[in-house]
Amino acid sequence: MYYIVETAKSFEQAATDLEAAVTRNGFSVLHIHDLGEKLRSKGLDFQEQCRIFEVCNPQQAVKVLGADMRLNMALPCRISVYTDQGKARLGLIRPAQMLAALSQDPALAAVAAEVEAKTILMVDQAK
């Protein structure tokens, strides 16, 4: 269900490299949630880093939404850069498995497989 890789890069470098990989692969970064900073700003003792990148390929998104508008709740794709016990990691929930739980449409399964291949490639490039 998850695709997670560890990187020898710093958290900051992995985040920068992920953003570049997203655009290089025809996707857009819609938003970056800095969850670690948000938790700390609320006065919580949270030592790890965590940025969640919301990424989208408009051509793929319109295929999914055109087939089943309810799937808007599964979009956009999210790729995380985070630390766990001081080690930087990148990861995502596999789109093909997530969509399979939400739809039985074979055309959507093909779209999800394409998106999954691209998002995994982005993670691997940023690693």
Secondary structure by P-SEA (a helix, b strand, c coil): cbbbbbbcccaaaaaaaaaaaaaaaccccccccaaaaaaaaacccccbbbbbbbcccaaaaaaaaaacccccccccbbbbbbbcccbbbbccccaaaaaaaccccaaaaaaaaaaaaaaaaaaaaac
